[in-house]
Structures are given as structure tokens and as C-alpha cells.
């Protein structure tokens, strides 16, 4: 029989779609998507509501947003690219620099979108296991770079495990990566970092001409529903990215929200500090219970539940805490409403003895 179906690339046909953190019922806490529990910053809703010309296209280049960000980071607007979320820029970067036969190196486990980004671009993933503490093994990542490598992704703090890459580690890594290989420093959670030794990408752009830094308004700024992310980097690289971008993809409402948010830096820092303090208290309490929690520097914590991950996720679910479960590896729990903390910790405590007694390749201690 003749096959009349449209031809799909074989690697795409078997590629799983991105799995969003599960939604929560009205009486539960959604701690599965690393969303900000605070509402938009003051003035943001009003700025969005003022953008009512739905019959008109937005500024395709998001120039006003780029100009403000360029001024903030000491760059030119051409060294800034704005897109519908930093993951969109990852797709654009991968398409701009790689093709079939090329390789993209990244740590694993890390952001679950990375494998799809690479596959859609037609390239091959080279996954380098994290260290036992959940952090990047940058020595192994540098050793994985070959003549076929076109891009390396470094995630700091790493999603979903939490540790940062230090400035010293990153500098040593960059000395080993050829200048012709693009290094992408994914800093989606940078605002939450309190570790003083952590790498900060923007000041390094002049030192490393093959570096692009990714940031987003989705997390700390609480604009996840409006999809605005940005990249900082060399103009010629970002010009190539802009050539790969879907035109007119950042809405006028998203641009207005980003500009209004950037005007509220003091309130932003207060909220970020509060979430970071809550995160640190939760980590300390979980460790006191016996959990082997990696250093957490984003707005989430990681529980290494191993083969008992599904069981643990079900227990949290029954308690009204919706978490992000990674099969046979662990659970990521976002820092959410204060009202969720007590239930979160009570449920975690009830699981410790059960999980430690169960057979697993990933012990809690």
C-alpha cells in the first residue's frame, strides 16, 4: 500500500514535545514551572492595557526595549536581541550556527528544552553528565568540544538542579574553547543568585567575543505569560540570530510590560530577595530532614528521588503541591507562595524514610 502521509524528518517524528509543568487545581499550589508567585510589578498591568492597537503590528525589532537594556549593560542596541522568551533565542542561535553533522555540547541533566533545540536545528546533541553535586563538569564539557562543535550551552544556575558556575570555573573553561565555537551562557535565573563567586555574563562580553548571554523577563520579573527574553552578544552573531527569528513575534504588550518592569528595579530586587530567602530556608529545612539537596541558586530546589520519583511526585500531588518530576532522576520544586511552605516540608519529611529504605541508584544521603 502506498503511504500517503506527509514526510516528517525521522528525528522529529520521535522527538517528544516540550512538557510544561502541570497545572494545579484551584485548591493546590503550582510549583512545577518556576513561575514567580508575585503579580506583575507596579505599573505593568496599566502599561499593557494601554496597548490596544491590536490591528497594528508591534515594533519588529523591539528597539525601545533593546535601547534600555543596552544602556543598562553598557552596550549598543545592536548588541541586544529581544525574542519571545530566551528559549526562542536558543532555537535561533542553534539554527544560525549549526547544521546536520554539527554538534552542540551541553550538560545533562539541564534545561529540558536543550535536546529539542539541537534536534530541530538538525545538529547532534553531546550531553555531558553533571558532577555528583548537580553542577556542570566544565572540564568534561571542554574536553567534549571537537572540530564538529558549533555551540556550547552553559546553564548557570543550572535548571533543574540549582548550582551555579563560578567565575573562575567559567574563565578556565573559556580558555579551552576555540574562538570559533559559540558559547551560550543561559542566565534565565541570574537575578536570584546570591553566591558571590558565581559567573556574571554581561561583564565578560568584551573579554570573550564568542560569548552570548541569555536572560529573560519570565522568571524574576514575573512576565512568563507575555514571553519576553533577550540576548546580549556580538552584533554579527545577533544579526544572524535576527535573520533566523520569526518576524513580529514579541507583542507590543510584551514590550510595554518589559519597559515598565525595568523602571521598577527597587521593587524587583525586594521581591527577588524575599524569594531567595525563602529558598534558602527551604533548603536548610530539607537538609535537616535528611535530603541531599544541591546548592540552590535559582527560584527552585531539587530533590534527588531517583527511581522513586513517581512515588514522591504522587505524594506531593495528594498534598496539593504540584511539582515537576523528571522520571527516575528527581523532582524540581519552585519557590512559590509562603502558604505552600509548611505543606511542602511536611510532605518532604514524610517521604524521607520511605525513600531511603527503597532500592534506588540515587540515594538521598
N, C-alpha and C positions, 0 to 999 in steps of 0.2 A: 504493500500500500504506500502511495506517495505521501510524504509528510508535507502538509500544507501550512505548518506553523512558521511564524517569522523566526529567522535565525537569531539566536541570542548568543553572545560570546560565552563559551563554556564556563570560564571562570566567574562570570557574572551570574550565570544560571544557578550556581551553587553558593553564591555569596549571600549570607544571611543579612537581612535588612537591619539597620541600626535599631537597637532595642532601647526605647525610652524607659526611664524609671516609672514603675507602675503608679497609676493614680490612686488616690486614697478616698475612702468613703467620708461622708461629712463628719463622722464621729471619730475619725482616725487622723494621724499625723503623717503627712507625706514627707519622708526623709530619704527619698530614693533618687532625687535628681539634682542635689546640691544647689537648690534654689535658695534665694535669700528670703527669710521669713518676714522681713520688714517690707512695708509698702514702698512705692517709689518715693524718692526724696522730694521735699517741698518744692513746688513749682513745676514738677514734671508732668503731672496729670493735666494741669492747665495748659502747658506748652503743647502737649499732644492734642488736646481738644481744640486748640486754635488752628490746627492744620486740617482744614475741612475741604480743601480743593481736591477732592478725590477724582475729579475729571482731568487733573493735570499730573504729568509725570514729576517725580521728585528730581532733585539735582543728581544726575547720574554719578558724579564724582564725589558727592558729599563734601564739597570744598570747605564749607563753613566748619564742619567737624574736623576735617584734616588740618585746617589752619590753626584752630585752638590747640589741637594735640601737638602739632609741630612746634608751636610756641612753648608749650609745656615741656617738651623734651629737647628743645634746642635744635630742631631740625627744620627742613623746608617742607612745605606741603607735599611736594613730590616724593618725599621720603616716608610718607604716610599713606596707607591704603585702608579704606573702610569697606566692610562687606557685611552680609547678614550672618554674623557670628564668626568667631575665629575658626570654626571647623570648615566654613566655606572657603576661607583663605588657605587652609591646608589643602583642600581639593585643588584650588587654583595653583598653588605652589607645585604640587605634585605633577599636575598636567604641564606646567611651564618648564620643568627641568627634567622630567623622566619620560621614558617610552619603553615599549617592550624590549626586554633584555637588560634593562637598567635595574638597579636595586635601591631600596630605601631602608635605612637602618633605624631601628628604634628599640627601646627597652620593652620588656614584657614580663609581668603584666603592666600595661599603661592604659591610656585612654582608648576605650573600645572602638572608637571610630578609625583609628590609625590603619588597621588592616584593610578596611573598605576603601579608604582614601587611596592607598597604594594600588590595590587591585583595579579600581576604576580607572586609574591613570595608565594601566597596562603594565606597570612595573612589578617587581618581585619584592616581597617583604623579607627582611632579615631581622628576626626577633632575637634580642639578646636578653637572657634571663636577668632579673633583678638580683641584687645581693640578698642574703637572708633577712636583712633588716628592712626590705621593701624599697630600698633606694636604688638608683641607677648604678650599674657597674660600668663606669665610663672607660676604664682601661679595656674591658672586653668590647665595648662598643667601638672604640677607636681601632682595636685590632680587627674588627669585622669589616672595616672600610676597605674596599678593593677598587680596582680600576673601573668596575661597573657601578660603583656607588655614586648616586647623584644627589642624595639628600639624607641628612641625619636629623631625627627629631629628638630633642631633649625636653622632657616634661618636668618642670620644677615650679611648685611642688608636684610630685607625681600623683596623678589621678589613676587609680583609686587608693593607692597605699599610703600616701601622705608625706614622705620625706622630701626634702629639698636637695638640690645640687649646690654645693658650696662654691663660692667664687674661686677658691684655689683649685678645686677639682675641675671647674669649667675651664679655667685658664690652661691648666695642664692638658686637658682634652683638646682644646683648640690648637695647641701647638702640634698635635699629632694628626690633625685632619687637613688634607690638602686644601689649598685655597680655592680650588676649582669645585669643591663639594659644598653645597649649600647646607648650613646648619640652621635649623629652626628651633628657637628656644620658646617653648609653649608655656607662657606665664598666665594662664587663664585665672589662676588663684593667687596671683602675686600680692594683691592688697592684704591678704590675710596672714602673710608671712611675718613672723616675729623673730625668727632666728637671725641674729646679726651677721653670721657668716654666709648667708645664702647669696647666691648669684643674683645680680640685678642686670637685666639685659640691656636696657637703653643706654647706659653709660659706656657700654662696650662696643657700640656700633662703629665708632671711629677706629677702634683698635682692630676690629675683625671685619673686613669688607665682604666676607661671605656669610655674614650673620643676618638673620631676620628674626625679630621678636614679635610674638603674638600676644595680644591682650584682648579683653572682652568687657562689655558692659553688662553681660548676663548675670554675673555672679555677685561681686561686691556692690555694684550699682543697682542690682535688682531689676534689670530690664530684660529678663530672659524671654518674655513674651513678645518683645519687639525686635529681637535679633539684630544686634549691632556689635561687631567686633572690629579690631583693627590690627594692622601690621606696621612695624617700623623697620626700615631697612634701606639698602641701596636703591637709588632711583631706577637704575636699569633693570633690577630684579623685579621691583614693584610694577614697572611698566609692563613687563612680561606677564605678571600676575593680572594686571588690569586687562590685558588682551585676552586672557582666559576667562575673565569674570562674566557672569550673566548680567547684561546691562540692566540698569534701573532696579536693582534688587534690594537696595536699602531704602525703605519708605521715608517719606517726609516726616511721618510721625516718629519713626525711629531716630531720625537725625535730630528732630526737635527735642526728643527725650534725652539724647546723649548730650546735647549742648546745655540743657537745663541742669542735668546731673553734674556736669563739670563745673558749674557755678556754685555747687553746694559741697565743696571739699570738706569743710569742717564737720558738717553733719555726717558725711560719708565716713570719715575717719572715726567718729564716735561709734557708729553702728558696727564698723569692722572691728574695732577694739572690743566691743561687747561680745561679738560672736567669737572672736579669738579667745577671750577669757572663758567663755562657756565651753569652747572646745577643749581648752587645757584642763578645766575642771573635770570634764567627762573622761578625758584620757587618764587623769590621775585616779579617778574612781574605778575605771575599768581595770587598770593595772593592779589596784589594791584588791580587786576581786580575783585576780589571777590571770587575766587576759594578757597576752603578749602583743600589745598594741604598738605598731611602729610610730616613730615620731610623726606627729600630725601638724602640718603647716598650712593646710587648706581649710575649707569650711566643712570638713568631714573627718570621720575616723574609720579605721579599717580593722575588722575582726578576722583573724586567720582561722576560719572554721573548717577548712579543708573538706574532707568527704562528707562532713555533717552540715554542710552549708544549707541544703534544702530544709533540713530539720530545724536549724536555727532560724532561718527566714520565716518558716511557718509559725514558730513560737512568737516572733516579733509581730507577725501579721495578726495573730489571735489577740495580742495585747493592744492592737491599734497603732502599731508602729510599722509603717511601710518602708522597707529597706531595699537596697539594691544588691541582689545576690549574684555572685559570679560562681557558676557551678563548679563544685569540688575545689574551690580556692578560698573564697572569703566573702565577707559582707561589708559593704560601704554604707555608712550611716551619716547623713547630712546633719549639720548643726542647725536645728530649727527652733521652734517656739520653746520658751522656758517651760511651758506646761508639759512638754513631752519628756523632759529630762528624767523625772522620777520614774516614770513608767519604763523608759529606755533602760535605766540602770537596774531596776528591779528584774526586768526580763533577762538582761545580760547575766545578772547574778544567778538566776535560776538555771541558766544553761551551762555554767562553768563546769560543775561536777559531772554532769551528763556527758558533755563533750570530751572532757579529759579521760573519762572511762571508756569512751567509744573508740574502736580501732580507727586510726587515721594516719595518713602520711604527713599531716600538718599539725603537730601538737601545739597546744596553747602555750606551753611554757618551754 
